[in-house]
Amino acid sequence: MNTDQFKYSRTSEKWEKIGIRKRAGVALPLFSVYSSKSTGIGEIPDLRYLIDWCEATGLSILQLLPLNETGNDFSPYSAISTFAIDPVYICIRRLRKTDLAPFRKELRELKKNFPKKNIKVNYDIRKDKLKLLRKIFDSEYSSGSGKFDRFVNDNIQWLKYYAMFKILSDYHQGKAWQDWEWKYKYLSSLNAEKISKQYAEDVKFYCWVQWQLYEQLMTVKKYADRKNIYIMGDIPFLVSKNSADVWAYKNYFKLDLSSGAPPDMYFSNGQRWGMPPYNWTNIAADNYAYIRHRLNYAQNFYNMFRIDHFVGLFRIWTIENKTPEEYGGMAGHFDPENENEWEHHGRTILSEMNQSTDMLPCAEDLGTVPVCSDKILKEFGVTGISVQRWEKTPALNYNFIQPERYRSNSVSVLSTHDSSPLPAWYETEAGCTDKNSFRKFFQSKGFSEEKISELNSKLFDAAKSSGAKLYWKKEIANVYELLNIIELSYDHAREFVDSYLSGYSEKIKYCRYIGYEGNKEMPVTTEFINRSIKKIFECNSIFSIQLIQEYLYLDKDFLNNHSSSGYRINSPGTVNDLNWTMRIPISLEEIISLQINPVIKKLVRDSDRLVQ
């Protein structure tokens, strides 16, 4: 691996601080884990168990999904504040400057009412925690603190708007700020002053909760520093339209537009996320204070930060709000529209981010990637992300690329929080093509629905196909046979041929890639998982970070009982009760004592990713 691109990049000082060497890590959302001590959901002090587990397994990076306070959809990437930590993660037992003796019974009842063995998280725990926190705060057992006062003074710029947003949301019974009374929707400084005085105790309460969360997360960061484990925080690129940020700084956002993504091979209708895109002209006019303050606060808790939707720094896909919902992300345009502006636009924003923090930036550069992205990543020494199942070589019959060909400035992963975990991908998605993309392609060629249905039955195995995935028949053994069936020339069917080459015999290609002998499909066993992790660790990527469940699949019982698609964290483009609720069904104490931990450490050591 060539380290010069990090040593002489624009983030060289940050790299020197953490050490320019290969590392392995684990990624997870805090809501997905729990300990015997936590109440209803993973809590901030539970991260100590994860840090201990990282130390025991040789992993030196702990990557967390965003901890920001979410709205009613519980998506950490659509937060109601880009500063505030979600109170759902607070550990009431570890509150500072508080006597909890009078509340022990209520704490026991709260824990009993929210059992952690359930497969899905029950987010009602946040509401009940806040009720109890308010009782504690209002009691005689809550006392002032010099640390609390300093915290409020240091963070008043965002705390005052966050607290007022929470108060006014409650006053309007949870309605979005766009539906508030006019005098609250567009708050004058005079009205803001009145609210601060009228609801002084409420303002103090919300600040107090954020201080408690700050103290707990700071304590975890210090613990990780002592163990030489680096914490990577995930910084959401966008923020919910119904957020304190958008309400307080309307001029920083284009409120007539919705962000999203254009159609691609994975989402034939594109995506429409609902969050407003930034008005970078106005943010720049304020010397990027909004961005600088966000990163300055985050570095209290993290050594590194992940830039969500990195390609959006160059340009972002936008859809007018008046566009019908059923159009998805199809009827949109990039902002800025002029491609010649993209490189300068992205470089300027990334420069401001880099100068605003001591944290090392990393990037999520998936999706429709502009040409300038790779150039900027190298210039700044920022890692992108390389997902093993998508890293293929078109010129070589779409075989998986060899480990030495991975970008050194990348994080190599088996899966992401937006994809299915490895076993589910292999068993239900590998060897498939997307049903909607198939239909749209032949509709664009003028084929009738009857003809499309006929092609479906000729090309795909009905018994193995399911949902939106069509499984290629083994009989379609080459491109010539494919073109003969669809009755199109290669030039007219190039896009569909690429889809075929990428998906056909994908399982066998993958098995050969991980070193399985013979021209056949390997069953999903712990050996299959071991080979897959070994291969991803061998990559040239400076970091290799896997979801926690990918490591746990090395345990036979865990693999056999918990490897279905139900253990997926999120399905992009969908809003349902399954997203952002996945819970690992064994406690952190059990994870720390698993017999597979030495196996993980050996995989880390053998790949030269063990940091002594």
Secondary structure by P-SEA (a helix, b strand, c coil): ccccccccccaaaaaaaaccccccbbbbbccccccccccccccccaaaaaaaaaaaacccbbbbcccccccccccccccccccccccccccccccccccccccaaaaaaaaaaccccccccccaaaaaaaaaaaaaaacccbbbbaaaaaaaaaccccaaaaaaaaaaaaaaccccccccccccccccaaaaaaaaaaaaaaaaaaaaaaaaaaaaaaaaaaaaaaacbbbbbbbccccccccaaaaaccccccccbbbbbccccccccbbbccbbbbaaaaaaaacaaaaaaaaaaaaacccbbbbcccccccbbbbbbccccccccccccccccccccaaaaaaaaaaaaaaaaccbbbbbbcccccccaaaaaaaaabbbbbbcccccccccccccccccccccccbbbbccccccccaaaaaccccccccaaaaaaaaaaacccaaaaaaaaaaccccccccccbbbbbcccccaaaaaaaacccccccaaaaaaaaaccaaaaaaaaaacccccccccccaaaaaaaaaaaaaccccbbbbcccccccccaaaaacccccccccccccccccccccccccccaaaaaaccaaaaaaaaaaaaccccc
